[in-house]
Each structure stands twice: as C-alpha cells, then as structure tokens.
Amino acid sequence: MAMRTSLSLPCRIISNNVSHNVRPATRLVKRPLNGHGFATEASVPKKGSKGPTAMVLLNMGGPSKVSEVENFLSRLFADADLIPLGPLQKYLGPLIARRRTPKIQKQYSDIGGGSPIRKWSEYQCEEMCKILDEISPETAPHKPYVAFRYADPLTEEMYNKLLEDGFGGGNGGRAVAFTQYPQYSCSTTGSSLNELWKWRNRLEGPRSGKDPAGVIQWSVIDRWATHPGLVETFAKNIEDQLATYPEEKRSSVLILFSAHSLPMSVVNRGDPYTAEVATTVHAVMERLGFSNPYRLCWQSQVGPSAWQGAQTSHTVENYVKKGFTDMVLVPIAFTTDHIETLYELDKEVIGEAGHAGIKRAESLNGNPTFIRALADIAKNHLESGENCSRQMTLRCQGCTSERCLEQKKFFAGDAMKHLVR
C-alpha cells in the first residue's frame, strides 16, 4: 500500500481426487496467539458438513508497537508489487526504510503507540466466523485466521498455524483467502496472493511434478467493491456524520472519498483498482440519492515518481480556497482504522486544514452491518462452486510477470485456469 507522509463468493473446491475434510479429531492447540487471545478447540463438524473451513483474511497489516516499525517498513519497501523501485529495489528498499523509521515511529506514537489493524482484523474474522457457523452450517465450523503482508501475523506464520491446526499435511481441508481490499489491485490483493502462493509451494508444494495427497484446497474472494452490505455501511457512516451539521447546511456539505493512490506505472499497466474504487463511490452515492456534491481523491503517495491524483491533502486545501469549509472525508478503500486514517487523514489533512466543519466518517472496524456483509460475501462464495471471480483470471494488459500468471492459474483451479491469459 502506498504512503505519503505516513505509510503511506464459499467456494466448493472443484476437485475429484482430494479430500476436503480435515480429520474431525483434530483439536486446535490452546496457546497464546502473539498476545492476542487463544486458539480454541475445533468443533466436531456436524453430520454432513464439509467443514471445517479456514477463513483467512488478507491485508497489509501494521506495526502493533513502535519497535516493529522498521521491520514493517523494510518488508513494505522490499515489495516490488506495491512500490516498484526498479532493479536496485533490494538495496534501495532497506535504505528508505531506515531513513523513514524515526519519522514513522513518531507518527505511530501520536496515534497511541501502534496500529489497531490487527485488533480489528482479528475481531472481524472471529465475528464473521460466528455468523457463518449459523448461516452456512454445511461448511461449519469456520476457523478464523489473519495473514498480513508486512507485519505479524505474516503469511508464513498463518500457513504454519493452518498446518498445526490439522489443515493440509495429508489431512486435506479447505481454506478461503478473503482479501480485505474491497477493490482489487495487483499491488495489494495481488501481492498478498503472490505471498500466499509462495508459502503454499514451500510448505505443501508439488513433489515429482504433482501435489502430494491431502494438501489444503484454496479458493479466493478477490474483490467485493459493490457488495450491498459494504455500500450500506459506508452510506450509513456518511449519514451519521452529515447529521452533525445544521440541517440547512447538510445538502451542501462536500463529500470527499479518499483511497490509496497507485504509481502511474501501475495504473498505465492496466490495473483495475482505479475503476473499482470509482464503482464503490458511485454505489455509495446512489444509495445516498446523490444528495451532496462529491469527489474522489487519492492519498498516501510517496517518492519522486508519478502517482494517481488528485492528492487528498491538495484537494482539501484547494476546496477550502474555493470557500468550502464543510467537508466529510470518507476512507473508501479501508476496512479498518490504521495510520492512513488516524494520522494522515485525521492529523495531517483535517488537523492542518483548521476548520471545525471538516470531518471524517467513521471507519468500518467493528460495525455490525459490515461484519454481516463479510459473512454474506463468504457464504455466497462458499456456495458458488468457483475458485475465484472471472475478473481475477484476466491479467493486466501490460503484465509481463510470470509469477502473476502462475499464481492466478493456481488459485483459478482446474476448472478455470485455462481462462488465465
């Protein structure tokens, strides 16, 4: 995920020769999970259930403590899918990370000493799985996992936990990789899937040209930009913030949707993210009856190369100059609070603007409507019989990455891999 001054549907696996059932006697190990609670005993699947099902939320993550910032930045700037730095990336990445660490540590200190993204991601996943156990008993029990790209729990850690809990390793079982980037980008969801594919191959990969028996069967929820529950949550959060303005002013409040920017090299390659963010914005405004003026802007640019604009901070500054002092900023591409909302938007953009009428809509975090939406998306996926969306089989027109090609073929599965071009 890019940065500016900060860091800135359930799929039936289509396979005839691999069991999907983890042995029922398996019990999850009861041990601390990095200070965030305990794993619990796995329920014995109900008769006729195809479970248990591992539900794995994918996201970029964030340092939970200030002391974790440098490692987080080092991983982030090493990722060419997210921030392409050219052939010298392995040298430039660590150098940039070291130079930026003191500044970013100060920013995390200013928002309470760490990112809340892990807390919210684990809560969302656990609550989603509880709902899934009720509405999708045929795939229950649903077991919650979180895999971050740049912070603990890393993808490698999550995959080893799956194996420890009885998935794969000769036992089979199904797992759903559920991106928490509602709008697909090769730099975010694509990067997380590349990492998942890498660790799958290292820990369960082919032997003698074919997969060993009893490996985990994966499917992917790769985008959900216009799901009604997502749209409703954003719309209601905007309505709640608009209600804080005097009634006579509400319809003239400017709504600014802010999303992560992308390098223009990624945009020009044909990445679908920009278009998918725009579809979310349109769906939310349609739900609101197009009641207010609105614009989409982009935040978290970093480095000297060209990035998607207009930049959020400049947009706010320029509209203030035009006489707008009542605005609601909406973080339209985030599912939790983190440094980009709590520091970049709240402290830099809104704080520096200096107008009481410039506010931010609440983030999704623990919103019950949003968590029910996650469960509904997962249920639809588990019932769909497809490994991924048709959109995921289509590579960017300018993509030349063999890793991207092979990763997409893997997650598309036997029934759809012929569609990957």
Summary of the structure (lengths in Angstrom):
residues: 421
radius of gyration: 21.4
end to end distance: 25.4
largest distance: 71.5
contacts: 1479
relative contact order: 0.17
helix: 44%
strand: 13%
